[in-house]
């Protein structure tokens, strides 16, 4: 039986004061939450979040990392640095990283490998643009994004990872994939992995991300292959985030 995982992606939001209020609100409302819960926060706040959440049921992580271990890479942050702040998770291949910063499937696979080598659980984000969906190549795009990681790390590596299916057209737009649309892609991803390893497929947590809110979470999380959510905007409001966590 897979446990649901609801993870907040704060993106480039927050301040010391805002984070303190948000985390206090979430911690206060965790009673009755059965899902696993995590927050992926901007690098400068990892120490604050670690101090606030250590000993709680909530885990934390980062939103990106370097594929390099160390060296002259100005502005980059390594996996080992994230481990210093006890990160459990790190997002790799978020569509904003792919689209705005030009991250390729191969680079994302390198980051995935480096995260696992450091003992973290990568949350591998995959998903198609609107143009790709309209061109009926959603499965081909998601397949290509998954294949890059499987080629580099092997299918067994997915046993120590999370996949987040995030249709790009649904991220931050207020347009959510319908439960049927999302379920179809989740089932496709699981079936693809099952062709290589049934046990890995059965255990794989596949989150949905893209304008998930309190008012659509129950239906989305009720789908058989949707194992949680990666939450952007709604993760910045404690009540809204908790409502999604309770739906899981
Ligand atoms: C995200 O950034 O991963 C995301 C899903 O954002 P939003 O929930 O705001 O669409």
Boltz pocket constraint, residues with backbone or C-beta under 6 A from the ligand:
constraints:
  - pocket:
      binder: B
      contacts: [[A, 9], [A, 11], [A, 166], [A, 170], [A, 171], [A, 172], [A, 173], [A, 174], [A, 209], [A, 210], [A, 211], [A, 212], [A, 230], [A, 231], [A, 232], [A, 233], [A, 234]]
      max_distance: 6.0
